Amino acid sequence: MTETFLDSAVENYIYELLPERDDVLLEMEEQARLRQIPIIGPAVARVLYQYAQLIHAQRIFELGSAIGYSTIWLARAVGAGGKVYYTDGSATNREEAQRYIERAGVADRIVMLTGDSMELLHSVEGEFDLIFNDVDKHQYPEAYRAAMPRIRSGGLFITDNVLWGGRVARNEADQNTQGVLEFNRLIYGSQDLFTTILPIRDGVAVCLKR
Ligand SMILES: C[S@@+](CC[C@H](N)C(=O)[O-])C[C@H]1O[C@@H](n2cnc3c(N)ncnc32)[C@H](O)[C@@H]1O
């Protein structure tokens, strides 16, 4: 589990309530714990899955996919006819993700792209029902600018780590905290979005595009 700002007993209670995942997801969670890979984990993954299903998402773009944990949850949410774009800067991550994605049985609905996620978004045409943002935190304002014009009306822009371990509330001076602070101002200030922050794990922003 990554850094959290919640009371640890409350955090543990939330995680204890969660139903068991399948073998592939459990192995990924274990690998993430052992190797400190910053995946969203099952509590936030369920938020993604739930919102994707609520809007019947069929076309999803992910900014920052790492070993494909969130990608697999999104791919299961869209179902057999849907499409999820995996993007990550690391070819090693992509190779590892590919293996998990095949074992999870969702390779047919995932397009895997390596490079800068925002550039890759520019290179793929069309609108998306949902864009999930989990790139490096100093890049969040850039991710906002790239994603906004690409989400359909009634679609969702979801972003992880928007409470950034509580550092946003302390206005810490580092680039990542400042990136998240600027991002949160943008998503609440936009006339084109209706935004809420869910204080689950490290904070998840759910933005409805008008
Ligand atoms: C927090 S991890 C993603 C975890 C993943 N969403 C999950 O929950 O399973 C962030 C990943 O984004 C990648 N990344 C960060 N900034 C990026 C960028 N601008 N373009 C492509 N990949 C990026 C990193 O390589 C890292 O693997």
The ligand as a Gaussian input file, in Angstrom:
#p B3LYP/6-31G(d) Opt

LIG

0 1
 C        1.549000       5.423000     -10.654000
 S        2.182000       4.464000     -11.932000
 C        0.758000       3.866000     -12.783000
 C        0.049000       2.771000     -12.052000
 C       -1.128000       2.206000     -12.799000
 N       -2.050000       3.256000     -13.206000
 C       -1.855000       1.238000     -11.906000
 O       -2.509000       1.707000     -10.988000
 O       -1.752000       0.029000     -12.121000
 C        2.729000       5.685000     -13.043000
 C        3.332000       5.127000     -14.311000
 O        3.257000       6.143000     -15.275000
 C        4.443000       6.160000     -16.014000
 N        4.566000       7.538000     -16.462000
 C        4.690000       8.649000     -15.700000
 N        4.665000       9.760000     -16.474000
 C        4.525000       9.319000     -17.744000
 C        4.416000       9.952000     -18.999000
 N        4.449000      11.293000     -19.121000
 N        4.269000       9.193000     -20.100000
 C        4.243000       7.831000     -20.007000
 N        4.316000       7.175000     -18.841000
 C        4.457000       7.908000     -17.735000
 C        5.531000       5.649000     -15.125000
 O        6.483000       4.967000     -15.898000
 C        4.775000       4.693000     -14.205000
 O        4.887000       3.387000     -14.675000

